[in-house]
């Protein structure tokens, strides 16, 4: 007599279902925690222009250290 397939065993299916839900939950948690943040290693972020116009002067020097305040 042939034994039933392991894949058809109810306990095996329940374990696979629990693993799938846990992985889906962890993926969702990662997505909502870390996905919305933009990396700004080079301080450039793709964003629409808020206002058009010409820059007359910039009040900082390149490489200037930021002070608190």
N, C-alpha and C positions, 0 to 999 in steps of 0.2 A: 504494500500500500504506500503510495507516494505521500510524503508529508506536505502540508500546505506551505506556500511561500511565506517567507518572513515578512515580505512587504505587505501582505494582506492581514497580518496579525493586528488586532485592534490596539494593543498596547504600543506597538512599534509606530503605528500611525499617530497615536496621541503624542508620543515623544517627538516625532517629526513636526507635528503641529505646534507644540510648545516651543521647540527650537526656532521654528519659522517666526512665531510671534515675538520671541525675545530678540531675534536679529532685526526684525522690522522695528521694534521699539527702540533698540539701540541706534539704528540708522536714523530714525526720526529724531531722536534726542540729539545726535550729532548734527543733523541738518539744522535744527532750530537753534542750537547753541553756537555753532561755529560758522555756518554758511553765510549769514547776513553780513559778516564783517569783511571789509575790504582790506587787503594787505597794502600798506603804504611804505614799502621799503624804499622807494625812490620818491616818495611824496607826490605821486601823480595818481589821481583818481579820475576815472572816466565819469563825467557828470555833465548835465546840460548847463549851458551858460545861464547865469542868473540875470545878468544885465550886460548889454552891449556897450561898447564905448572904448575909449582910449585911456591907457594908464599914463597919468601925468608924472607921478613920482612914486617911489617905493621907499618906505621909511625904515628899511633894514638893509644891512649889507650882506652879501653872500658869505655864508659861513659864520655869521654873527651868533654868539651864544645867547640863549634865551634866559632871561632872568625871571624870577618868581614875581607874580603880581599882575 
